[in-house]
Amino acid sequence: MNHPFSLPSEFGPESTLGNPSSTQAENPETKPDARIEPPATATTGKQPRTVFPTIFAFPPNRDTMGGTAYLLLEPTGNILIDCPAWDEVNREFIEAQGGMRWLFLTHRGGMGKVKEIQQAFQCQILVQEQEAYLLPGLELTVFQHAFQLSPNSEAIWTCGHSPGSACLYHRHYGGILFTGRHLLPNAQGQPVPLRIAKTFHWPRQIQNVENLRQRFTAATLSAICPGANTGFLRGQRAISNAYEQLAQLDLNACLQAKPGL
């Protein structure tokens, strides 16, 4: 059941809350055809694991507080979503998959070794405009509400966790949403917004969860690949039945949540 939700008026108009309404496109030409993690301080050296045939999850990266990065294979150029640990194993794995065209950053906490990755692969860095100042001296592509990386992959601004927090939607496999830290699995493996002490704007984060519920359907969103907390997936590679689980969230109750650590 989809719990009705509307943001209280004191938090301002919806138009300021990251509701995607415009798209900047790059016009690519062709179309394409989970696990329990070690502690964030563990050394890497493990191969990335297959989530779907063209999606791979890297081991947690201590540079990004245990964040999980993904490699998405695309005919128009592969997309790296957030920064994995920058070691020989991960670099060689990316090279073996044909390199990468894009490094998409879901939020400031996923940045890691951005400069080194760009130098190694000469890739384009895509970041929401409000996070761009954190990467001085680098050549960036910035977007406001949305950006089309390929015919099947689109970045969506979902402000809240951080000012420039964003998700990436991929249309294959029934619809996959890479959520960074906008939505994370809780202890039961369910996708939820998590309020922490450093959350930028909690009401905006909640409103952007509602925006995603309005944007997608059960037919267009089947799975979520979260950017952290993947140990709670209990060996699964992604959160399944994603839209149904989002529809069950009581966002009015979420709005009242107190910040955690």
C-alpha positions as CSV (number, residue, x, y, z in Angstrom):
1,M,0.0,0.0,0.0
2,N,1.3,3.4,-0.9
3,H,1.0,5.7,2.1
4,P,-0.1,9.2,1.0
5,F,2.6,11.8,1.6
6,S,2.8,15.5,1.2
7,L,5.6,17.7,2.6
8,P,4.4,20.2,5.3
9,S,4.1,23.7,3.9
10,E,6.8,25.1,6.2
11,F,9.4,23.2,4.2
12,G,8.8,25.2,1.0
13,P,7.5,24.4,-2.5
14,E,8.1,21.1,-4.1
15,S,9.8,22.8,-7.0
16,T,12.9,23.4,-4.9
17,L,13.2,19.8,-3.7
18,G,14.9,18.1,-6.5
19,N,11.8,16.9,-8.4
20,P,13.3,16.1,-11.9
21,S,11.6,18.3,-14.4
22,S,14.3,18.9,-17.0
23,T,16.9,16.7,-18.7
24,Q,20.3,17.6,-20.2
25,A,21.2,15.0,-22.8
26,E,24.5,14.0,-24.4
27,N,22.8,12.2,-27.4
28,P,24.6,8.9,-27.5
29,E,23.9,6.9,-30.6
30,T,23.5,3.2,-30.0
31,K,21.4,1.0,-27.7
32,P,22.4,-2.0,-25.8
33,D,21.2,-5.2,-26.4
34,A,25.2,-8.4,-3.5
35,R,26.8,-9.8,-0.7
36,I,27.9,-9.6,2.9
37,E,30.8,-7.1,3.0
38,P,34.0,-7.1,5.1
39,P,34.6,-4.3,7.5
40,A,35.3,-0.9,5.9
41,T,38.9,-1.1,7.2
42,A,39.6,-4.5,5.5
43,T,42.0,-4.5,2.6
44,T,40.6,-5.1,-0.8
45,G,42.0,-7.5,-3.4
46,K,38.8,-9.3,-4.0
47,Q,37.3,-9.3,-7.5
48,P,34.1,-7.3,-8.1
49,R,31.0,-9.5,-8.0
50,T,28.3,-9.9,-10.7
51,V,25.0,-8.3,-9.7
52,F,23.4,-8.6,-13.1
53,P,25.2,-9.7,-16.3
54,T,26.3,-6.2,-17.1
55,I,26.5,-4.8,-13.5
56,F,29.3,-5.5,-11.1
57,A,29.7,-4.4,-7.4
58,F,33.1,-3.6,-6.0
59,P,34.2,-4.5,-2.4
60,P,33.5,-1.8,0.2
61,N,35.9,1.1,0.0
62,R,37.4,2.5,3.2
63,D,38.1,5.8,1.4
64,T,34.3,6.3,1.2
65,M,33.4,5.0,4.6
66,G,32.7,1.5,3.4
67,G,30.7,2.6,0.3
68,T,29.9,0.2,-2.5
69,A,30.8,1.3,-6.1
70,Y,29.4,-0.3,-9.3
71,L,30.5,-0.7,-12.9
72,L,27.7,-0.6,-15.4
73,L,28.6,-1.9,-18.9
74,E,27.1,0.1,-21.7
75,P,27.6,0.0,-25.5
76,T,28.0,3.8,-25.6
77,G,30.7,3.6,-22.9
78,N,30.8,2.0,-19.4
79,I,29.7,3.9,-16.3
80,L,31.5,3.7,-13.0
81,I,29.1,4.7,-10.2
82,D,31.1,6.1,-7.2
83,C,34.7,5.3,-6.5
84,P,35.9,1.8,-5.6
85,A,39.2,1.4,-3.7
86,W,41.9,2.4,-6.2
87,D,44.1,-0.6,-6.3
88,E,45.6,-2.9,-9.0
89,V,42.8,-5.5,-8.8
90,N,40.0,-2.9,-9.4
91,R,42.0,-1.0,-12.1
92,E,42.7,-4.2,-14.0
93,F,39.1,-5.3,-13.7
94,I,37.8,-2.1,-15.2
95,E,40.4,-2.3,-18.0
96,A,39.3,-5.9,-18.8
97,Q,35.7,-4.7,-19.2
98,G,36.7,-2.1,-21.8
99,G,37.5,0.8,-19.5
100,M,35.0,3.5,-18.8
101,R,33.5,6.6,-20.3
102,W,31.8,8.1,-17.2
103,L,32.5,8.3,-13.5
104,F,29.1,9.2,-11.9
105,L,29.2,10.4,-8.3
106,T,26.0,9.9,-6.3
107,H,27.1,12.2,-3.5
108,R,30.2,13.8,-1.9
109,G,30.9,10.8,0.2
110,G,31.4,8.6,-2.8
111,M,34.2,10.6,-4.3
112,G,37.3,8.7,-3.2
113,K,40.3,8.8,-5.6
114,V,38.5,10.8,-8.3
115,K,41.6,12.5,-9.8
116,E,43.5,9.2,-10.1
117,I,40.6,7.4,-11.8
118,Q,40.2,10.2,-14.3
119,Q,43.9,10.3,-15.1
120,A,43.9,6.5,-15.6
121,F,40.9,6.3,-17.9
122,Q,40.5,9.8,-19.3
123,C,36.8,9.5,-18.3
124,Q,34.2,12.2,-17.9
125,I,33.2,13.0,-14.3
126,L,29.4,13.6,-13.9
127,V,28.3,15.3,-10.6
128,Q,25.3,17.3,-9.6
129,E,26.1,21.0,-9.7
130,Q,26.0,21.5,-5.9
131,E,28.8,19.1,-5.3
132,A,31.1,20.3,-8.1
133,Y,33.1,22.7,-5.9
134,L,34.5,19.8,-3.9
135,L,36.5,18.7,-7.0
136,P,38.6,21.8,-7.9
137,G,41.0,21.6,-10.8
138,L,39.2,18.6,-12.4
139,E,37.3,18.7,-15.7
140,L,33.7,18.0,-14.8
141,T,30.3,17.6,-16.4
142,V,27.6,19.0,-14.1
143,F,23.8,18.8,-14.2
144,Q,20.9,20.4,-12.4
145,H,17.8,18.1,-12.3
146,A,18.7,15.2,-14.7
147,F,21.2,14.0,-17.2
148,Q,21.0,11.3,-19.9
149,L,24.3,9.3,-20.0
150,S,23.0,6.8,-22.5
151,P,19.7,5.8,-24.1
152,N,19.2,3.5,-21.0
153,S,20.8,5.3,-18.1
154,E,19.8,8.6,-16.5
155,A,21.1,10.6,-13.5
156,I,18.4,12.1,-11.2
157,W,18.9,14.7,-8.6
158,T,17.6,13.5,-5.2
159,C,18.8,16.2,-2.8
160,G,18.6,15.5,1.0
161,H,21.4,13.2,2.2
162,S,23.8,15.9,0.7
163,P,23.0,19.0,-1.4
164,G,23.9,17.2,-4.6
165,S,22.9,13.7,-3.8
166,A,21.7,11.9,-6.9
167,C,20.6,8.4,-8.2
168,L,21.2,6.7,-11.5
169,Y,18.4,4.8,-13.2
170,H,19.1,2.0,-15.7
171,R,16.2,0.7,-17.7
172,H,17.4,-2.9,-18.2
173,Y,16.5,-5.9,-15.9
174,G,13.1,-4.4,-15.2
175,G,14.6,-1.1,-14.0
176,I,17.6,-0.7,-11.6
177,L,18.1,2.3,-9.4
178,F,21.6,3.0,-8.0
179,T,20.8,5.1,-4.9
180,G,24.1,6.0,-3.4
181,R,23.1,6.9,0.2
182,H,19.7,8.3,-0.7
183,L,18.1,4.9,0.0
184,L,19.9,2.2,2.0
185,P,19.0,-1.3,3.3
186,N,18.0,-1.4,6.9
187,A,18.7,-4.4,9.2
188,Q,15.9,-6.3,7.5
189,G,17.3,-5.5,4.0
190,Q,14.4,-3.1,3.2
191,P,15.2,0.1,1.3
192,V,14.7,3.2,3.5
193,P,16.0,6.7,3.9
194,L,18.3,6.9,6.9
195,R,18.7,10.1,8.8
196,I,22.2,10.7,10.2
197,A,23.8,13.6,12.1
198,K,25.3,14.9,8.9
199,T,22.1,14.7,6.8
200,F,21.9,17.9,4.8
201,H,18.1,18.3,4.7
202,W,15.9,15.5,5.9
203,P,12.5,16.8,4.6
204,R,13.9,17.2,1.2
205,Q,15.3,13.6,1.3
206,I,11.9,12.3,2.2
207,Q,10.2,14.4,-0.5
208,N,12.6,13.0,-3.1
209,V,11.7,9.4,-2.0
210,E,8.1,10.3,-2.7
211,N,9.2,11.8,-6.1
212,L,10.8,8.4,-7.0
213,R,7.6,6.6,-6.0
214,Q,5.7,9.0,-8.3
215,R,8.2,8.6,-11.1
216,F,8.4,4.8,-11.3
217,T,6.0,1.9,-11.1
218,A,6.3,-1.8,-10.3
219,A,6.9,-2.3,-14.1
220,T,9.7,0.2,-14.3
221,L,11.6,-0.4,-11.0
222,S,12.5,-3.9,-10.0
223,A,15.7,-3.6,-8.0
224,I,17.9,-1.1,-6.0
225,C,21.7,-1.2,-5.9
226,P,22.5,0.7,-2.7
227,G,25.8,2.6,-2.2
228,A,26.4,1.3,1.4
229,N,25.0,-1.1,4.1
230,T,25.2,-4.0,1.6
231,G,26.0,-6.4,4.4
232,F,22.3,-6.1,5.4
233,L,21.4,-7.8,2.1
234,R,22.4,-11.1,3.6
235,G,24.2,-12.3,0.5
236,Q,21.8,-11.0,-2.0
237,R,23.3,-8.8,-4.7
238,A,20.6,-6.1,-4.8
239,I,17.3,-5.2,-3.2
240,S,14.5,-6.9,-5.1
241,N,10.8,-6.0,-5.4
242,A,12.1,-2.4,-5.1
243,Y,9.0,-0.5,-6.1
244,E,6.7,-2.6,-4.0
245,Q,8.9,-2.0,-0.9
246,L,9.2,1.7,-1.6
247,A,5.4,1.9,-1.9
248,Q,5.0,0.4,1.6
249,L,7.1,3.1,3.3
250,D,5.2,5.4,5.6
251,L,7.0,8.7,4.8
252,N,5.0,10.7,7.3
253,A,6.5,8.5,10.0
254,C,9.9,8.7,8.4
255,L,9.7,12.5,8.5
256,Q,9.6,12.3,12.3
257,A,12.8,10.1,12.6
258,K,15.5,11.4,14.9
259,P,19.1,11.5,13.5
260,G,21.3,8.5,14.1
261,L,25.1,8.5,14.3
